[in-house]
Amino acid sequence: MYQNDMRKGQTGKLKDGVRFRIEDNKKGNIRMATVYGADVGLFTEMGSIYTSEIAWIDMPDGTRQRLEQNPRQAKQAKKTADLMKGIFG
């Protein structure tokens, strides 16, 4: 599944183990989501997430599917990762 095919209401898990639910139908590398920190003892909040940080999406048939990026999105995700690495090490 391409990241632009995600729709409002779909759930999944981020690479750091936190569950989320998509809250918009936009396209691109940044999406609005409700993030549930209960798995790690934190709190629930809504905000922007990078699609490159998504580990998988829960599908309606109960399976899990990884996201794919088109070449333009992959290039932007690499720029973002490089920037974050430069800032946070």
Secondary structure, 3 states (H helix, E strand, C coil): CEHHHCCCCCEEEECCCCEEEECCCCCCCEEEEEEEHHHHCCCEEEEEEEHHHEEEEECCCCCEECCECCHHHHHHHHHHHHHHHHHHC
